[in-house]
Amino acid sequence: MTTKGQIVIPKAIRQKYNMLPGVKIVFEETSMGLVLKPVDIDFIKKSRGIVPKKKGDKPLKVWWKEYKDEEIALEERKINMLSEPQIPYKKIVKIKRTK
């Protein structure tokens, strides 16, 4: 674990459980220790019914697609911001002259 609290999941385990970059992980505390679970559509389906559905909520399939599209758009914006050339900042200072 790093000083920032980050951990590295070995490549073989990431591949086995299809943990791609950007996948959200849930830490579940058990009597045996911590269990890491990727948040995917299967995880959400298994969790169904824990929180009562509110009137007017979108179906899971619709909500999940919108959520993923929004995440992709955010990542693309980050990439575009990094690839844009930096514009130098010039501060204009007016000098007051005294007589």
N, CA, C and O atoms as CSV, one atom per row, in Angstrom:
chain,resi,resn,atom,element,x,y,z
A,1,MET,N,N,0.852,-1.169,0.000
A,1,MET,CA,C,0.000,0.000,0.000
A,1,MET,C,C,0.899,1.233,0.000
A,1,MET,O,O,1.904,1.286,0.709
A,2,THR,N,N,0.521,2.219,-0.805
A,2,THR,CA,C,1.312,3.449,-0.872
A,2,THR,C,C,0.944,4.368,0.280
A,2,THR,O,O,0.003,4.101,1.027
A,3,THR,N,N,1.695,5.455,0.416
A,3,THR,CA,C,1.406,6.421,1.475
A,3,THR,C,C,0.064,7.108,1.254
A,3,THR,O,O,-0.516,7.652,2.194
A,4,LYS,N,N,-0.433,7.086,0.020
A,4,LYS,CA,C,-1.740,7.671,-0.288
A,4,LYS,C,C,-2.877,6.665,-0.083
A,4,LYS,O,O,-4.042,7.001,-0.297
A,5,GLY,N,N,-2.553,5.445,0.327
A,5,GLY,CA,C,-3.586,4.432,0.546
A,5,GLY,C,C,-3.957,3.667,-0.722
A,5,GLY,O,O,-4.970,2.969,-0.749
A,6,GLN,N,N,-3.153,3.793,-1.758
A,6,GLN,CA,C,-3.432,3.105,-3.017
A,6,GLN,C,C,-2.844,1.699,-2.970
A,6,GLN,O,O,-1.812,1.461,-2.342
A,7,ILE,N,N,-3.531,0.761,-3.655
A,7,ILE,CA,C,-3.035,-0.615,-3.729
A,7,ILE,C,C,-2.924,-1.022,-5.189
A,7,ILE,O,O,-3.565,-0.434,-6.061
A,8,VAL,N,N,-2.111,-2.027,-5.446
A,8,VAL,CA,C,-1.937,-2.561,-6.789
A,8,VAL,C,C,-2.546,-3.955,-6.821
A,8,VAL,O,O,-2.217,-4.808,-5.996
A,9,ILE,N,N,-3.437,-4.176,-7.781
A,9,ILE,CA,C,-4.034,-5.495,-7.966
A,9,ILE,C,C,-3.219,-6.187,-9.061
A,9,ILE,O,O,-3.102,-5.648,-10.162
A,10,PRO,N,N,-2.659,-7.358,-8.789
A,10,PRO,CA,C,-1.825,-8.036,-9.779
A,10,PRO,C,C,-2.554,-8.248,-11.115
A,10,PRO,O,O,-3.767,-8.459,-11.151
A,11,LYS,N,N,-1.794,-8.188,-12.193
A,11,LYS,CA,C,-2.342,-8.273,-13.539
A,11,LYS,C,C,-3.160,-9.548,-13.750
A,11,LYS,O,O,-4.234,-9.494,-14.349
A,12,ALA,N,N,-2.674,-10.685,-13.270
A,12,ALA,CA,C,-3.373,-11.960,-13.463
A,12,ALA,C,C,-4.768,-11.922,-12.828
A,12,ALA,O,O,-5.727,-12.444,-13.396
A,13,ILE,N,N,-4.874,-11.309,-11.663
A,13,ILE,CA,C,-6.173,-11.215,-10.986
A,13,ILE,C,C,-7.080,-10.236,-11.731
A,13,ILE,O,O,-8.272,-10.495,-11.892
A,14,ARG,N,N,-6.513,-9.098,-12.192
A,14,ARG,CA,C,-7.319,-8.133,-12.954
A,14,ARG,C,C,-7.885,-8.780,-14.206
A,14,ARG,O,O,-9.048,-8.563,-14.547
A,15,GLN,N,N,-7.070,-9.574,-14.895
A,15,GLN,CA,C,-7.536,-10.240,-16.112
A,15,GLN,C,C,-8.580,-11.309,-15.792
A,15,GLN,O,O,-9.585,-11.422,-16.494
A,16,LYS,N,N,-8.351,-12.082,-14.751
A,16,LYS,CA,C,-9.269,-13.159,-14.382
A,16,LYS,C,C,-10.660,-12.614,-14.075
A,16,LYS,O,O,-11.660,-13.219,-14.459
A,17,TYR,N,N,-10.731,-11.469,-13.382
A,17,TYR,CA,C,-12.015,-10.901,-12.989
A,17,TYR,C,C,-12.438,-9.729,-13.866
A,17,TYR,O,O,-13.351,-8.981,-13.513
A,18,ASN,N,N,-11.778,-9.571,-15.000
A,18,ASN,CA,C,-12.125,-8.553,-15.999
A,18,ASN,C,C,-12.185,-7.154,-15.375
A,18,ASN,O,O,-13.144,-6.414,-15.593
A,19,MET,N,N,-11.166,-6.802,-14.608
A,19,MET,CA,C,-11.091,-5.492,-13.981
A,19,MET,C,C,-10.296,-4.564,-14.889
A,19,MET,O,O,-9.066,-4.537,-14.850
A,20,LEU,N,N,-11.011,-3.812,-15.699
A,20,LEU,CA,C,-10.390,-2.888,-16.631
A,20,LEU,C,C,-10.167,-1.539,-15.958
A,20,LEU,O,O,-10.789,-1.254,-14.935
A,21,PRO,N,N,-9.283,-0.700,-16.516
A,21,PRO,CA,C,-9.074,0.627,-15.929
A,21,PRO,C,C,-10.395,1.391,-15.852
A,21,PRO,O,O,-11.181,1.397,-16.799
A,22,GLY,N,N,-10.620,2.024,-14.722
A,22,GLY,CA,C,-11.835,2.800,-14.526
A,22,GLY,C,C,-12.953,2.046,-13.829
A,22,GLY,O,O,-13.975,2.635,-13.480
A,23,VAL,N,N,-12.766,0.731,-13.620
A,23,VAL,CA,C,-13.790,-0.066,-12.949
A,23,VAL,C,C,-13.858,0.341,-11.487
A,23,VAL,O,O,-12.829,0.477,-10.826
A,24,LYS,N,N,-15.062,0.535,-10.985
A,24,LYS,CA,C,-15.254,0.869,-9.575
A,24,LYS,C,C,-15.168,-0.409,-8.754
A,24,LYS,O,O,-15.626,-1.466,-9.189
A,25,ILE,N,N,-14.580,-0.312,-7.565
A,25,ILE,CA,C,-14.401,-1.458,-6.682
A,25,ILE,C,C,-15.118,-1.185,-5.363
A,25,ILE,O,O,-15.065,-0.075,-4.833
A,26,VAL,N,N,-15.788,-2.212,-4.842
A,26,VAL,CA,C,-16.439,-2.119,-3.539
A,26,VAL,C,C,-15.631,-2.947,-2.550
A,26,VAL,O,O,-15.263,-4.085,-2.841
A,27,PHE,N,N,-15.356,-2.374,-1.381
A,27,PHE,CA,C,-14.671,-3.085,-0.308
A,27,PHE,C,C,-15.736,-3.570,0.665
A,27,PHE,O,O,-16.447,-2.766,1.268
A,28,GLU,N,N,-15.845,-4.883,0.818
A,28,GLU,CA,C,-16.827,-5.460,1.727
A,28,GLU,C,C,-16.090,-6.075,2.914
A,28,GLU,O,O,-15.198,-6.906,2.746
A,29,GLU,N,N,-16.475,-5.655,4.103
A,29,GLU,CA,C,-15.825,-6.153,5.310
A,29,GLU,C,C,-16.539,-7.421,5.783
A,29,GLU,O,O,-17.757,-7.430,5.960
A,30,THR,N,N,-15.768,-8.485,5.984
A,30,THR,CA,C,-16.314,-9.751,6.474
A,30,THR,C,C,-15.553,-10.166,7.723
A,30,THR,O,O,-14.592,-9.509,8.122
A,31,SER,N,N,-15.986,-11.254,8.335
A,31,SER,CA,C,-15.282,-11.741,9.526
A,31,SER,C,C,-13.881,-12.257,9.172
A,31,SER,O,O,-13.006,-12.322,10.036
A,32,MET,N,N,-13.673,-12.620,7.915
A,32,MET,CA,C,-12.374,-13.126,7.460
A,32,MET,C,C,-11.434,-12.005,6.996
A,32,MET,O,O,-10.235,-12.227,6.828
A,33,GLY,N,N,-11.979,-10.813,6.792
A,33,GLY,CA,C,-11.165,-9.701,6.308
A,33,GLY,C,C,-11.924,-8.916,5.258
A,33,GLY,O,O,-13.155,-8.894,5.260
A,34,LEU,N,N,-11.187,-8.265,4.350
A,34,LEU,CA,C,-11.802,-7.467,3.291
A,34,LEU,C,C,-11.987,-8.292,2.023
A,34,LEU,O,O,-11.150,-9.121,1.667
A,35,VAL,N,N,-13.116,-8.037,1.348
A,35,VAL,CA,C,-13.384,-8.658,0.055
A,35,VAL,C,C,-13.536,-7.525,-0.954
A,35,VAL,O,O,-14.314,-6.596,-0.738
A,36,LEU,N,N,-12.789,-7.602,-2.058
A,36,LEU,CA,C,-12.879,-6.605,-3.123
A,36,LEU,C,C,-13.809,-7.129,-4.207
A,36,LEU,O,O,-13.651,-8.258,-4.672
A,37,LYS,N,N,-14.781,-6.312,-4.612
A,37,LYS,CA,C,-15.707,-6.727,-5.663
A,37,LYS,C,C,-15.816,-5.621,-6.692
A,37,LYS,O,O,-16.033,-4.463,-6.335
A,38,PRO,N,N,-15.668,-5.965,-7.981
A,38,PRO,CA,C,-15.865,-4.938,-9.003
A,38,PRO,C,C,-17.350,-4.596,-9.118
A,38,PRO,O,O,-18.203,-5.480,-9.039
A,39,VAL,N,N,-17.652,-3.326,-9.300
A,39,VAL,CA,C,-19.041,-2.899,-9.477
A,39,VAL,C,C,-19.334,-2.987,-10.971
A,39,VAL,O,O,-18.886,-2.153,-11.757
A,40,ASP,N,N,-20.088,-4.004,-11.343
A,40,ASP,CA,C,-20.517,-4.163,-12.718
A,40,ASP,C,C,-22.016,-4.425,-12.710
A,40,ASP,O,O,-22.645,-4.377,-11.653
A,41,ILE,N,N,-22.587,-4.695,-13.852
A,41,ILE,CA,C,-24.027,-4.893,-13.958
A,41,ILE,C,C,-24.482,-6.080,-13.107
A,41,ILE,O,O,-25.572,-6.039,-12.537
A,42,ASP,N,N,-23.671,-7.133,-13.012
A,42,ASP,CA,C,-24.034,-8.289,-12.181
A,42,ASP,C,C,-24.095,-7.906,-10.709
A,42,ASP,O,O,-25.002,-8.325,-9.991
A,43,PHE,N,N,-23.129,-7.110,-10.262
A,43,PHE,CA,C,-23.121,-6.669,-8.871
A,43,PHE,C,C,-24.371,-5.841,-8.567
A,43,PHE,O,O,-24.990,-5.998,-7.514
A,44,ILE,N,N,-24.728,-4.971,-9.487
A,44,ILE,CA,C,-25.899,-4.119,-9.283
A,44,ILE,C,C,-27.179,-4.961,-9.272
A,44,ILE,O,O,-28.075,-4.710,-8.465
A,45,LYS,N,N,-27.272,-5.958,-10.162
A,45,LYS,CA,C,-28.455,-6.823,-10.186
A,45,LYS,C,C,-28.592,-7.600,-8.884
A,45,LYS,O,O,-29.702,-7.763,-8.378
A,46,LYS,N,N,-27.470,-8.089,-8.328
A,46,LYS,CA,C,-27.508,-8.824,-7.061
A,46,LYS,C,C,-27.911,-7.914,-5.901
A,46,LYS,O,O,-28.517,-8.370,-4.932
A,47,SER,N,N,-27.574,-6.632,-6.004
A,47,SER,CA,C,-27.892,-5.677,-4.947
A,47,SER,C,C,-29.316,-5.138,-5.074
A,47,SER,O,O,-29.777,-4.380,-4.221
A,48,ARG,N,N,-29.988,-5.522,-6.116
A,48,ARG,CA,C,-31.338,-5.015,-6.384
A,48,ARG,C,C,-32.267,-5.334,-5.220
A,48,ARG,O,O,-32.279,-6.452,-4.706
A,49,GLY,N,N,-33.044,-4.336,-4.815
A,49,GLY,CA,C,-34.000,-4.532,-3.745
A,49,GLY,C,C,-33.509,-4.054,-2.396
A,49,GLY,O,O,-34.292,-3.959,-1.451
A,50,ILE,N,N,-32.226,-3.753,-2.290
A,50,ILE,CA,C,-31.685,-3.266,-1.017
A,50,ILE,C,C,-32.241,-1.869,-0.729
A,50,ILE,O,O,-32.662,-1.571,0.389
A,51,VAL,N,N,-32.233,-1.037,-1.744
A,51,VAL,CA,C,-32.756,0.323,-1.608
A,51,VAL,C,C,-34.114,0.368,-2.306
A,51,VAL,O,O,-34.223,-0.042,-3.461
A,52,PRO,N,N,-35.156,0.862,-1.617
A,52,PRO,CA,C,-36.469,0.906,-2.255
A,52,PRO,C,C,-36.479,1.818,-3.474
A,52,PRO,O,O,-35.851,2.877,-3.469
A,53,LYS,N,N,-37.188,1.409,-4.513
A,53,LYS,CA,C,-37.278,2.183,-5.741
A,53,LYS,C,C,-38.238,3.345,-5.530
A,53,LYS,O,O,-39.311,3.186,-4.948
A,54,LYS,N,N,-37.835,4.509,-6.009
A,54,LYS,CA,C,-38.675,5.695,-5.895
A,54,LYS,C,C,-39.529,5.844,-7.148
A,54,LYS,O,O,-39.160,5.381,-8.228
A,55,LYS,N,N,-40.649,6.484,-6.988
A,55,LYS,CA,C,-41.540,6.729,-8.120
A,55,LYS,C,C,-40.818,7.594,-9.148
A,55,LYS,O,O,-40.236,8.624,-8.807
A,56,GLY,N,N,-40.859,7.174,-10.393
A,56,GLY,CA,C,-40.223,7.937,-11.468
A,56,GLY,C,C,-38.782,7.552,-11.744
A,56,GLY,O,O,-38.168,8.108,-12.654
A,57,ASP,N,N,-38.217,6.604,-10.979
A,57,ASP,CA,C,-36.843,6.156,-11.241
A,57,ASP,C,C,-36.771,5.439,-12.582
A,57,ASP,O,O,-37.715,4.773,-13.006
A,58,LYS,N,N,-35.628,5.593,-13.235
A,58,LYS,CA,C,-35.417,4.933,-14.528
A,58,LYS,C,C,-35.095,3.461,-14.312
A,58,LYS,O,O,-34.549,3.093,-13.272
A,59,PRO,N,N,-35.431,2.609,-15.293
A,59,PRO,CA,C,-35.038,1.200,-15.192
A,59,PRO,C,C,-33.518,1.083,-15.153
A,59,PRO,O,O,-32.807,1.943,-15.674
A,60,LEU,N,N,-33.029,0.015,-14.534
A,60,LEU,CA,C,-31.597,-0.185,-14.347
A,60,LEU,C,C,-30.831,-0.131,-15.665
A,60,LEU,O,O,-29.778,0.502,-15.739
A,61,LYS,N,N,-31.342,-0.782,-16.699
A,61,LYS,CA,C,-30.628,-0.807,-17.985
A,61,LYS,C,C,-30.447,0.596,-18.551
A,61,LYS,O,O,-29.386,0.920,-19.083
A,62,VAL,N,N,-31.469,1.420,-18.439
A,62,VAL,CA,C,-31.397,2.797,-18.947
A,62,VAL,C,C,-30.433,3.620,-18.094
A,62,VAL,O,O,-29.561,4.314,-18.617
A,63,TRP,N,N,-30.603,3.531,-16.772
A,63,TRP,CA,C,-29.754,4.295,-15.860
A,63,TRP,C,C,-28.287,3.910,-16.022
A,63,TRP,O,O,-27.423,4.786,-16.072
A,64,TRP,N,N,-27.993,2.613,-16.104
A,64,TRP,CA,C,-26.606,2.141,-16.217
A,64,TRP,C,C,-25.962,2.650,-17.497
A,64,TRP,O,O,-24.807,3.074,-17.472
A,65,LYS,N,N,-26.686,2.617,-18.626
A,65,LYS,CA,C,-26.142,3.104,-19.896
A,65,LYS,C,C,-25.835,4.600,-19.798
A,65,LYS,O,O,-24.772,5.043,-20.231
A,66,GLU,N,N,-26.750,5.372,-19.237
A,66,GLU,CA,C,-26.514,6.812,-19.079
A,66,GLU,C,C,-25.314,7.075,-18.175
A,66,GLU,O,O,-24.504,7.961,-18.447
A,67,TYR,N,N,-25.207,6.306,-17.109
A,67,TYR,CA,C,-24.087,6.448,-16.175
A,67,TYR,C,C,-22.759,6.179,-16.886
A,67,TYR,O,O,-21.822,6.967,-16.753
A,68,LYS,N,N,-22.666,5.088,-17.632
A,68,LYS,CA,C,-21.432,4.730,-18.338
A,68,LYS,C,C,-21.105,5.763,-19.416
A,68,LYS,O,O,-19.942,6.123,-19.596
A,69,ASP,N,N,-22.135,6.248,-20.142
A,69,ASP,CA,C,-21.908,7.276,-21.172
A,69,ASP,C,C,-21.350,8.551,-20.542
A,69,ASP,O,O,-20.463,9.193,-21.103
A,70,GLU,N,N,-21.877,8.911,-19.372
A,70,GLU,CA,C,-21.395,10.100,-18.672
A,70,GLU,C,C,-19.944,9.920,-18.231
A,70,GLU,O,O,-19.145,10.851,-18.332
A,71,GLU,N,N,-19.600,8.725,-17.740
A,71,GLU,CA,C,-18.210,8.458,-17.336
A,71,GLU,C,C,-17.263,8.558,-18.523
A,71,GLU,O,O,-16.178,9.130,-18.411
A,72,ILE,N,N,-17.669,8.005,-19.656
A,72,ILE,CA,C,-16.839,8.053,-20.864
A,72,ILE,C,C,-16.637,9.501,-21.306
A,72,ILE,O,O,-15.528,9.893,-21.672
A,73,ALA,N,N,-17.711,10.296,-21.272
A,73,ALA,CA,C,-17.606,11.703,-21.659
A,73,ALA,C,C,-16.650,12.457,-20.746
A,73,ALA,O,O,-15.871,13.287,-21.214
A,74,LEU,N,N,-16.701,12.174,-19.437
A,74,LEU,CA,C,-15.785,12.820,-18.497
A,74,LEU,C,C,-14.337,12.452,-18.798
A,74,LEU,O,O,-13.458,13.313,-18.788
A,75,GLU,N,N,-14.090,11.174,-19.066
A,75,GLU,CA,C,-12.728,10.730,-19.385
A,75,GLU,C,C,-12.228,11.379,-20.668
A,75,GLU,O,O,-11.065,11.772,-20.748
A,76,GLU,N,N,-13.101,11.497,-21.683
A,76,GLU,CA,C,-12.700,12.126,-22.941
A,76,GLU,C,C,-12.366,13.595,-22.731
A,76,GLU,O,O,-11.421,14.111,-23.328
A,77,ARG,N,N,-13.145,14.276,-21.874
A,77,ARG,CA,C,-12.846,15.679,-21.578
A,77,ARG,C,C,-11.494,15.815,-20.904
A,77,ARG,O,O,-10.734,16.733,-21.212
A,78,LYS,N,N,-11.184,14.898,-19.978
A,78,LYS,CA,C,-9.883,14.933,-19.304
A,78,LYS,C,C,-8.761,14.750,-20.313
A,78,LYS,O,O,-7.759,15.463,-20.270
A,79,ILE,N,N,-8.930,13.793,-21.221
A,79,ILE,CA,C,-7.905,13.521,-22.229
A,79,ILE,C,C,-7.725,14.729,-23.137
A,79,ILE,O,O,-6.598,15.104,-23.459
A,80,ASN,N,N,-8.842,15.344,-23.556
A,80,ASN,CA,C,-8.761,16.516,-24.424
A,80,ASN,C,C,-8.082,17.685,-23.730
A,80,ASN,O,O,-7.330,18.429,-24.360
A,81,MET,N,N,-8.342,17.855,-22.436
A,81,MET,CA,C,-7.714,18.952,-21.704
A,81,MET,C,C,-6.211,18.745,-21.603
A,81,MET,O,O,-5.443,19.705,-21.660
A,82,LEU,N,N,-5.789,17.491,-21.454
A,82,LEU,CA,C,-4.357,17.207,-21.348
A,82,LEU,C,C,-3.641,17.376,-22.676
A,82,LEU,O,O,-2.457,17.713,-22.705
A,83,SER,N,N,-4.362,17.140,-23.796
A,83,SER,CA,C,-3.708,17.208,-25.104
A,83,SER,C,C,-3.685,18.624,-25.678
A,83,SER,O,O,-2.972,18.876,-26.650
A,84,GLU,N,N,-4.452,19.558,-25.098
A,84,GLU,CA,C,-4.465,20.925,-25.598
A,84,GLU,C,C,-3.168,21.635,-25.213
A,84,GLU,O,O,-2.634,21.412,-24.126
A,85,PRO,N,N,-2.665,22.487,-26.103
A,85,PRO,CA,C,-1.435,23.214,-25.767
A,85,PRO,C,C,-1.707,24.208,-24.641
A,85,PRO,O,O,-2.787,24.790,-24.548
A,86,GLN,N,N,-0.710,24.384,-23.801
A,86,GLN,CA,C,-0.831,25.314,-22.690
A,86,GLN,C,C,-0.675,26.742,-23.194
A,86,GLN,O,O,0.257,27.039,-23.942
A,87,ILE,N,N,-1.580,27.624,-22.791
A,87,ILE,CA,C,-1.508,29.032,-23.160
A,87,ILE,C,C,-0.839,29.761,-22.004
A,87,ILE,O,O,-1.309,29.695,-20.869
A,88,PRO,N,N,0.252,30.455,-22.290
A,88,PRO,CA,C,0.938,31.141,-21.192
A,88,PRO,C,C,0.075,32.263,-20.623
A,88,PRO,O,O,-0.619,32.961,-21.362
A,89,TYR,N,N,0.124,32.424,-19.337
A,89,TYR,CA,C,-0.642,33.442,-18.637
A,89,TYR,C,C,0.218,34.686,-18.510
A,89,TYR,O,O,1.341,34.638,-18.008
A,90,LYS,N,N,-0.332,35.804,-18.977
A,90,LYS,CA,C,0.402,37.061,-18.876
A,90,LYS,C,C,-0.408,38.009,-18.007
A,90,LYS,O,O,-1.563,38.310,-18.304
A,91,LYS,N,N,0.196,38.460,-16.960
A,91,LYS,CA,C,-0.470,39.396,-16.062
A,91,LYS,C,C,-0.064,40.813,-16.464
A,91,LYS,O,O,1.119,41.120,-16.606
A,92,ILE,N,N,-1.060,41.659,-16.642
A,92,ILE,CA,C,-0.787,43.052,-17.016
A,92,ILE,C,C,-0.735,43.883,-15.743
A,92,ILE,O,O,-1.661,43.874,-14.931
A,93,VAL,N,N,0.349,44.584,-15.594
A,93,VAL,CA,C,0.541,45.413,-14.413
A,93,VAL,C,C,0.658,46.866,-14.866
A,93,VAL,O,O,1.507,47.215,-15.686
A,94,LYS,N,N,-0.214,47.699,-14.312
A,94,LYS,CA,C,-0.126,49.126,-14.627
A,94,LYS,C,C,0.756,49.795,-13.576
A,94,LYS,O,O,0.573,49.606,-12.373
A,95,ILE,N,N,1.703,50.568,-14.053
A,95,ILE,CA,C,2.614,51.253,-13.170
A,95,ILE,C,C,2.119,52.688,-12.980
A,95,ILE,O,O,1.919,53.425,-13.945
A,96,LYS,N,N,1.928,53.064,-11.717
A,96,LYS,CA,C,1.511,54.447,-11.416
A,96,LYS,C,C,2.748,55.293,-11.226
A,96,LYS,O,O,3.641,54.954,-10.449
A,97,ARG,N,N,2.791,56.399,-11.945
A,97,ARG,CA,C,3.918,57.297,-11.818
A,97,ARG,C,C,3.558,58.445,-10.893
A,97,ARG,O,O,2.467,59.010,-10.965
A,98,THR,N,N,4.464,58.760,-10.057
A,98,THR,CA,C,4.252,59.904,-9.155
A,98,THR,C,C,5.057,61.094,-9.645
A,98,THR,O,O,6.158,60.927,-10.170
A,99,LYS,N,N,4.521,62.284,-9.480
A,99,LYS,CA,C,5.222,63.488,-9.944
A,99,LYS,C,C,5.946,64.173,-8.840
A,99,LYS,O,O,6.585,65.201,-9.065
